[in-house]
Amino acid sequence: MMVASGKFISAGTRVRVREAGPVPTYSTWDDDGQRTSTPVKKRMQKAFFGGDRRIQAEVIYIGNESERERLRAKGLAKVQLRDSAGCMVVVTAEVASLIAA
């Protein structure tokens, strides 16, 4: 469970960015074994942070406790992005910049 400005954002919550803008430098995506190509990952990440409503985003649960604590200390969460074609990518996003969709 992540805290965003007094609100809790739990795993499974559909989210969007509070304010559209460029992709933050801290945001990276998880390695998916090349199931999704790099240009598609970049496009989806740029669209999500740009406020595109066609990208569905959901906070995911992190099973590794040390990774979960490391992200919580930095104020980050892992968000799974999905587009209408079925492509998925998991990126990191700042909890304070997310709101429930």
DAJOGI-V551688 format. One record per helix or strand of 2 or more residues. SS is the DSSP state (helix for helix, strand for strand). FROM is the first residue (numbers start at 0). LEN is the number of residues. Records with the same first field share a line. If there is no record, write none. Layout:
SS->FROM-LEN + FROM-LEN
This chain:
strand->1-3 + 6-3 + 13-4 + 55-4 + 75-7 + 87-7 + 97-3
helix->37-12 + 64-10 + 94-3
